[in-house]
């Protein structure tokens, strides 16, 4: 049997969890009469928000890759001779990354020509 105190504590827990999830997702929270329904609704948004963030990072990666390729073409590191495109056997790509609660970190990745489709 549930008591009024138990129901109040359960509702408060749902409200607090909903607030914390909304804050992490950076969305505004609208409370209804039923805290458990509010939590269920906001919890269902998590995969959507993760997908949105993944697509954002994917787009940033494409942008960075095209920028690097264009810079290498302008510098003559990637060039076309006849019907063949040439590039260095390997090259470095520098990026800055920042994860939640952490500082920005400079990273260097070595990319091999074979990794991007060259022979």
WOHUUR-V57295 format. One record per residue. N is the residue number from 1. RES is the residue in one letter. SS is DSSP state (H for helix, E for strand, C for the rest). Layout:
N & RES & SS
N & RES & SS
//
This chain:
1 & X & C
2 & X & C
3 & X & C
4 & X & H
5 & X & H
6 & X & H
7 & X & H
8 & X & H
9 & X & H
10 & X & H
11 & X & H
12 & X & H
13 & X & H
14 & X & H
15 & X & H
16 & X & H
17 & X & H
18 & X & H
19 & X & H
20 & X & H
21 & X & H
22 & X & H
23 & X & H
24 & X & H
25 & X & H
26 & X & C
27 & X & C
28 & X & C
29 & X & C
30 & X & C
31 & X & C
32 & X & C
33 & X & C
34 & X & C
35 & X & H
36 & X & H
37 & X & H
38 & X & H
39 & X & H
40 & X & H
41 & X & H
42 & X & H
43 & X & H
44 & X & C
45 & X & C
46 & X & H
47 & X & H
48 & X & H
49 & X & H
50 & X & H
51 & X & H
52 & X & H
53 & X & H
54 & X & H
55 & X & H
56 & X & H
57 & X & H
58 & X & H
59 & X & H
60 & X & H
61 & X & H
62 & X & H
63 & X & H
64 & X & H
65 & X & H
66 & X & H
67 & X & H
68 & X & H
69 & X & H
70 & X & H
71 & X & H
72 & X & H
73 & X & H
74 & X & H
75 & X & C
76 & X & C
77 & X & C
78 & X & C
79 & X & E
80 & X & E
81 & X & E
82 & X & C
83 & X & C
84 & X & E
85 & X & E
86 & X & E
87 & X & C
88 & X & C
89 & X & C
90 & X & E
91 & X & E
92 & X & E
93 & X & E
94 & X & E
95 & X & E
96 & X & E
97 & X & E
98 & X & C
99 & X & C
100 & X & C
101 & X & C
102 & X & C
103 & X & C
104 & X & C
105 & X & E
106 & X & E
107 & X & E
108 & X & E
109 & X & E
110 & X & E
111 & X & E
112 & X & E
113 & X & H
114 & X & H
115 & X & H
116 & X & H
117 & X & C
118 & X & C
119 & X & C
//
